[in-house]
Amino acid sequence: MKTYNNPVLEKLPKHLSRYVVEQNYSRYSFIDQAIWRYVMRQNYAYLKDVAYYPYIPGLKIAGLSIERIPDLQLMNDSLKKIGWGAVTVDGFIPPAAFMEFQANYVLVIAADIRQIDHITYTPAPDIIHESSGHAPIIGEPEYAAYLQYFGEIGSKAISSAKDFEVYEAIRNLSILKESEEATEAEIEQATQHLDQVLSNMGEPSEMTLLSRLHWWTVEYGLIGSVDEYKIYGAGLLSSIGESATCLQPDVLKLPYSLDAINYSYDITKPQPQLFVTKDFHKAYEVLDEFAAGMAFKIGGKLGLERAIGSENICTVQYSSGIQVSGRFVPFLDAEELIAVKTDGPTALAFDGKQLDGHGKTYHAEGFSSPVGSLLKQKKPLEDCSLDELALMGIVQDDAATLYFKSGILVNGVVKSLLFKDNKLILISFEHCKVIHEPTGQVLFEPSWGTYDMAVGEEINSVFAGAADKFAYEPEVKVTELKTEKAKAEPQAERLNEIYRLLRSIREGNPQESTLFELYEEVKTSFPEDWLALVELYELTIHFEFNELGVFVKQALEQRVKDNPELEKLVQDGLHLAETQPINLELA
């Protein structure tokens, strides 16, 4: 993975690199560059009045320009000065991975850019949304801290088995909507599939609910009061359409609170309501209020049930501090949590570091261990010293019997005792048999080898992913759906060349005859294109080619008559051409 000489990226957990793709700057056509320029000119002129105050100066802090799509090297050169980094990915990535990037101070930027047909808003992540929406605000320290903290909380959130189906369905629909080759029938089929998946979700997972808080703050948040507010959400800041329509009175403005988790969202449509946070301290409070009920905070049987339901890699942490990472399965059903069990590769860790000799290769077939107190023992086993353990008959190389209040009996020869931070966290036995006496179920046989028993009276935390991600490198699901751009047809190649010429003229000294020839060609050969005419109109004003300017403006007005949906885009382009310099400079 390319790290752009950014220390933040050099420290990124290895397993996240599977989502990173090369930006491949040459992929961007001159039409793409014109789309970026139009959106950024409009945003810069408009958002100065409605965006949260750090946004405009933040554009330069993030290494962005109005004239060109950002280069990831230049962005990282700027972002590393404030302790952040940026990588490019292919469209949507799973929410858990997105959050973990954020927790590690890394912005995830979709490498692709929207089509001109979706210039005001795209249902798919693109470089406009991710870079011009997210990056500028992190120059504000309080927001940057909130964003990173959200990533920390989000990276612990447990997903349900259904969440990946939703992610795949949303990703597929967004790719189709942004594809030049997708048919209406394909889009309708994908829409119906998404609706079907969403209708069979059951109870929303931690990640689903947390994603809603993320959406209503980081993506679509307003700050201030419900009567007077500014935009700070990246989805709004990067949408020249919705950044204006969201301020209209028909879009309901609600005070931000934990109630936001009850509002789902549709990424393919404008939002019917938005939430206004008083300040980022309030956003912190809501996040902490939600986190208080998450499995990583409450642990216990409920936390374990969420891990089992996720069918993904999760970690349970005992009260002694030992951490067990794997795919958890139902085991010894009882009113209280009496044991845990994994199926498949499992690793043991302490304080986020894998224990020597206890990686997923050693515990390849799974792991199980009791949870709870020993019968007739007041002091928790994890708090006992070697002398106290000896009084209980637990001595290295001697036979020992441990009888838990739950009815689990462990009988074997103590091979080793492992302490960490003055806590007993692991006892390994040879010639060991483990049985649940109330049911007679055998949990471990001597012939199976060494029995490693995690020590702890309680499970005090359960969270998504492995405890030591560097060592475990969980085999998370990575979608096979890829964002693909259709190869340009000869006519499109010619239009792209026209955009190249317009950029070259804008940066040089044109002849009026050259502009007139381009005007005639665009007018007659590309009847659906309007953006090239807007750029031509800018040039006629800049170079004072007034007569040609009249013709170009008339052609644009005809485009609007032929396609009324273009009216706002064209009028905004004309207004900016007539009121702003051709090369806007960032403040």
N, C-alpha and C positions, 0 to 999 in steps of 0.2 A: 504494500500500500504506500502510495506517495505521501510524504509527510510535509512537503513544502517548507522544510527548514523551520518548522514550528514545533517547539517543545511540547505543546499541548497534544498535538497529534502523535508525537513520538511515544507518549505515555498511554495512548489509547489501548484498551484491552484488545488482545489479538482477535478474539472471536467476533468483534464488531467489524473487522476488515472485510468480512464476507459480503457486507452490504455496499461497500464502497466501490464506485466505478471511476474510471478516468474521465475527466471533464471533456477531453478531446475538443479543444477550442475550435478547431477547423470545421467541426460539425455545423457550426452556426452560419447560416447563409446571410447574405446582405439583407434579405427580407426579414430574417430573424432580428438582425441588428436594428432595422427600422422599427420593428414592433417594440423592442426594448426602448428605443429612443422616444417613440411616441408616448408610451405609458409613463416613462420617467419624466418627460417634459410636462405632461398633464398632471402627474402626481406632485411634482415639485411646485408647480404654479398653484395648484389647488390646496394641497395638504399644508402649506405654510400657515393657513388660517384655521384648519380643523384638526390637525394632528397634535398629539401630545408633544410638548415643547422640545424634548430631546431628539425628535425624529429628524428634522432638517439638518442640524449639525452632525447627527449620527451617520448620515449618508457618507460623508467624507471620512469619518472615523472608521467606518467599515470598509473603506477602500473602494467605494462605488463611484461611478461617473454617470452622467446623463447620456453621453454619446455612445457608449459601448457596453455590451454585455460584460459583466465582470469576469476577470481571469482569476481563478482560484489562488494562484500564486500571489497576486497583488492583494487579494482579500486577506489571505493569511499573513502577509507582511504587515497589514494594518491591524488585524484582529489580535495577533499575538502580543501586541503592545498593551492590550487590556486583559490578557490572560485567556483568550478564547481562540478557537480555530474553526475551520470549515472544511467539509468534505462533500463530494458530489455522490449522489445515489441515483438509482433508476426508479423514479416516481415514488409511490408509497412504499414504506417499509413497515414491518409490524410495530405496533405502538410500544411494546416493551423495549425493542431495540432503539426506537426513536428517543424514548425517555432516557435510556442509558447513555446515548451520545450526549444528550443535554446535561446529564449529571456529570459528565466528564468535560464540560465546557466546550462542547463541539456543536456547531450548527450543521444540520443536515440540509443540503441544498440539492434539489432535483436538477439533474443536468439538462433536461429538455426545456424547451420554451414553447409557450402556447401558440396555436395557429392564429392567424389574423381574424378568423371568424369568431374566436373566443377572446379577443383582445381586451374586452372589459372585465371578463371573469372566466376562469377555467376551473372545471371540476377536478382536474388533475394537478398535483404539485408541479410547479415549474420554477425555473431559475428567477423569474420575476417575483413570484410570491415569496420564495425562501430567502433570497438575498435582499431585495428591496423592502420586504415586509419585516422579516425577523431581525436581520443584522443591525440596522440603524439604531434600534431601541436599546440594544445591549450596551451601548455607550453610556447609558444611564445606570450608575452602580446599583441602585436599589432594585431596579427591574432585572438587571443581570443576575443579582443574587437570588431573586425570586424564581427566575427561569431555571437556574442551576438547582435550586432546592426542589423545585417541582420535579426535575429530572431524577433527583435522589429518591423522592417518594414514589414517583412513577415506576422507577426501575425495580421496586420491590412489589409492585401491584401484581396480583395473581389474575391471570386470564382464565376464561372458561374454555372448554374444548370447542365451543361454538364460535369463539371470537376469531379464530383463524379463518373459519368459513366466511365470516362477515368481511374480514380484511381482504380475502381473495375476491369476493363478489364486488366490493367497492372498487378495488384496484382494477378489476376487469372492466367495470362500467366506465370508470374514469378514462381508461386507456381508449376504449371504443369511442367515447364522446370527443376525445381529442384527436382521434385518427382521421386522416383524410380519406381513407378507403372504407371505413365502416358504413354499413347500410342502416337505414332506419329500422329494418327488421332485426338486425343484430343488436342494436341499442335497446330496442323494446324487449327483446328476449333477455338481455342482461339485466334490465331494470326489473323485470318480473322475477328473475332468479334472486336478485337482491331482496326484493320484497318478501319472497318466500322464506329466505334464510332469516330475515329479521323477524318474521312472524312466528318463528319456532325457537326463539332464543332462550326462553325461560327467564329465570332471575338474572338480572344484569350482574356481571362480574365486577370485581374491584377495578380492573383496568377499564371496563366500559364506563363506569361511573366517574372514574378519575379523568378519562378522556373527555367527558362532558365538561368538567371544570377547566380542563386545558383549552377546550374549544371556546368556552365563553369568557376566557381571560386572554390567554396568549394569542389565540387566533382571531377572536371576534370581540375583544374587550373594549369597553369605553371607560374613561376615568374622569371623576368629578362628581356631579350630582345628576339625578334624573332630569333636571331642568337645564343644567349647564355642564357640558362634558366635552372631552376631546377623544380622538381615536388613538388607541395604541395597539390594537390587535393586528397581527400581520396579515390575516386574510382580508381585512378591510383596507389596510394601508397599501396593499398590492393590487387592489381591484379599483380601476378608475370608474367602474359602474357603481359598485356597492358602497364605495367610500362616500358617494354622494347620496344614493337612495337610502342608505342606512340612517341618515339624519332626518329623514322625512317623518312626520308625525304618525303615519300608518305603521311604522315599525315600532313596536312596543318597547319602551325602555323600563327595565326593572332594576331595583337595587340589588347588587350582587350579594348573595348569601349561599349557604349550603343547599338551599332549595334548587339551585341551578342543576344539581345532579338529576333532578326529575324532568329535565328538558333535554330530550334527544335532539339530534340535528341531522340534516341531510346535506352532505357536502356538495351535492350537484345542483343545489338551489340556493337563492338568496334566503337569508334568515328572517323569520317573521318577528322575532324579538331579540333584543340584546340586553346584556347586563352591564350595569355601571358600578364600578368599584370606587369607593371614596378615595382610596390611595392603595399603594402596594402593601402597606401594613395590614389593611383589611383583607386583601387577597391572601396574605400569609395566614391570617386567622382562620379563614374558611378552609384553606388547605390543611392546616393543623387539626381543625375540627373533624374533617373527613378522615384524616390519617389515624385519628384516635381509635377508629373502629376497624382499621385494616388488620389483616392477619399478622403482619410483622409487628404490630403493637400488642395485639391481644393474645396471640399464640393459641395454646389449648386445643381442645377437640374441634372447635369451630374453625380455627385456622388450618388444622390438618385436613378437615373435610374440604375446604376450599382448594388445598393443594391436590388432594385426590381427584376432585372434580375437574381440575385444569388439564390433567393428563399430560402435563409438561414437567420439565425439570424444576423442582422447587427445593427449598432448604428448610429444615426444621432445626431450631436451636434449643438445646436443653438448658435448664437453669444453671448447669455447671459451666456452660459456655461452649460445649462441643456442638458442632454443626454437622448435620447429615444431609447430603445433597443427592437427589435422584428422583425417579418417578414413583410417587407414593401410591399405594394400593390399600384397599380396605383390609383390616386385620383385627381379629379379636373384638368384635362389636360388643360394647358395654356402655353403660350410662356415662362413665368417666373414661378419659383417655388412659389406657393402661399399656399401650405398646405402639410402635411404629414399624412399618415395613415398606421396603422399596422393591421394585421389580426391575432388574437390569442394572447397568453400570451405576455405581454409587461411590461417593467419596466422602471422607470425614475430614473436618477442618476445625480450626480454632481461631477466632478473631480474623476470619477471612483468609487464613493461610492453611493450605492442605497439610494434614499430618503426614509425616514421613511414613511411607509404606502403606498408606491407606487411600490410594487413588482409585480411580474407576477400573483400572486393570485388575487390581487385587480384589476388589469387591465387584467383580464383573457380573455375578449372578444375582446380586441384590444384597439387602441388609435388613436385619430386624433386631429390635432391642426393646426391653421393657421401659416403661415410664412410671415413676411413682416411688413410694416409700417402702422401706423394708418393714416387715412385721416385727412388732415389739422394739422398734428402734425410734427414739425421739429425734435424734440428730440426723439431718439429711446425709446420705452416704457421701455426697460430693464434698461435704464440709469436714469429713473425718480425716484425722492425721494418721500416719503409719501406725503409731502406738494404739490409737483407737480402733483402727482396722484390725490390728492383731488381737485385741480383746474380743473382736467379733469373729475371729477365726479366719480372717482374710489376710493371708501371708503369702508372699511370692514362693512358688514351688511347692506349696502345700495344698491339699484338697480343701475346698470351701463349699459351703451351701448358703445360698441367698434365697430367702423366701419373702416375696413381695406381698403387700396387703391385697393386691389384685388377684393373688392365687398363682402367680407365675413363680416357678421353682427353677433355680439355676444351680446346677451341681457339677463341679469340675475342679481341675487343678489350676491354680492361679499361675499364669505364665508371666504376666507383667501388669504393673500399675502405672498409669500415666497421669501425671499432675501438670496442670497449667495454672499459673497465677494462684497457687495455693489451693487449687480445686482439683479433686479427683474427677477426671473426665472420661477415662476409659479403663476397663479391666478386660484383659485377654485371658481366655481359658483354654486349656488342652483337655482332651478326654471329657468333654462337657456334654451334658444333656439338659435341655430346657423344655419344660412342660407347663402347660396351663392346666393346673389340677382341676378346677371346676368343670372343665369340658373334657379333660383327658387328651387334649390336642398336643402333639409333640411339635415343638417349635425348632428344636435343633438336636441332631444326633451326633454322638462322638465321632462317627465315621466321616462326618462332613469336614473335619479339620479343626482349625482354631476358631473359637467363638469370641468375637469382639463385642463387648457389651458397653454401649454408651451409658454414661452415668448422669442421672438428673431426676429430681422429683417432679419437675414440670417441663412442659414445652412452652417457653415464654415468647417465642417468635417463630413465624412461618412466613417465608417470602419467596418470590419468584426467582428462578435462576439458581446457579451454583454459588456456594459461599466463596470459593476461590475460582473465579472465572478464568484467570490466566492458566491455572492448572487443569481445570475441568474442560474448558472450551466446549460448552454444551452444543449438541448437534441440533440447534434450533431449526425450525422449518424455514426455508427460504423459497419464496415463490418462483415458479418456473415461468410465470407471465412476465414478459418483457415489453417495455415501451419501444416501439419501432416507428421510425419515420420513413414514409414512402420515398422511393427514389424519384427525383425531380424529372418531369417530362420535359422535352425540348422547349415547349412554350414557357414553362415555369423557369427553365434555365435562362431564357432570354429576359424574363421579367426580373430575375435575380440580377442579371447584368445591368439592367436599367437602374436598379437600386444601388448597385456599386457605382455607376456613373454619377448618380445624384449625390452620393456621399463624397465622391472625388471632387465634384464641382463645388460642393459646399465647403470643402477644405482648400479650394484653389480659387481660380479666377475664370469664370466661364464666358463663353461667347453666347449671346442671346440666340443666335441661330441654332446652337446645340440644344439649348433648352426647348426651343420651339419644336425641333425634330422629336425630342423625347416626349413632349406634350402630345404631339400628333400620334405617335406610336402607342402611348398608353391609352389615349382616348379611343382609338379605333381597334387596337389589337387586344386590349385587356379591359373589356367593358365592366368587369366586376371589381376591378382594383380601384381603390380610392386613396390609399395611403401614399402611393407614389405621387398622386396629384396634389396632396397636401404638402408633401416635401417640395414639389415644384413651385407651389404657391409661396412657400416660405422663401425660396430662392428669388422669385420675381420681386418680392418686397425687399429682400436684403440687397439685391443688386439694382433695384429701382427699374426693373423692366415692367413698367406699369401697364403697357398695352397687352403684353402676354399675360400679365396677372389677371386682367379682366377675363380673358379667354379661359384660363385655368379655373377661375372661380365659377364661371358659368358651367363649365364641365362638371365641377363638383356639385353644383346645385341640381344638374340633370341627374347625377348619380343618386341623389337623395330622392328625386321624383320617381326614379325607377325602383328604388329600394328605400322606403321610408324608415326602415330600421337603422339606416346609416346616419340619420339626421343629427343625433347628438354627437357622434364621433366626428362627423365632418364639421359641424358648427364649432365644436371645441377646438378642432385643428385650425380652423380659420381664425378663431378668436386669438389663439396663442400666437399664430403667425403674425397677426396684426398688432399685438400688444407686447410681445416679448422678443428679445434678440434671438437670432437663429442658433447661436451657441450659448445656451444657458450655462452659467457657472455655479457650482455648488458653493453655498455660503461657508 
